[in-house]
Amino acid sequence: MGKEVFERHKQPWKAEEAGMLRTLAAKGKGLKDIAKSLNRSEESTKEFAKKNGIEILKKR
């Protein structure tokens, strides 16, 4: 089993994706779950959230 391949590499974020990120983060979802839901890499999701002041909780 290899690394996941993301078809949307380096694609700009859309407004509905940003809204979904905010919603999922507010519900307390983890980075991995949010990234998978948005079909984005964890790194991309984390970077976008940081730039936009969206706090993603760390799973324990």
C-alpha positions, 0 to 999 in steps of 0.5 A: 500500500503506497502513498495516497495520490491527490489528483488536485495537486496545487489547485487553489482552494474554493470558497465551499471547501473553506466553509467545509473546513471551518465546519469540520474543524468546529465539529472537532474533527482531526486533520486526517479526517478533514483532509480526507473529506476535502480530498486534500493532503494533510499538509495542504489542509494544515497550511490553509487552516493556519493562513486563515486562522482556523484551529484544528484540534489534535486527536489524542 
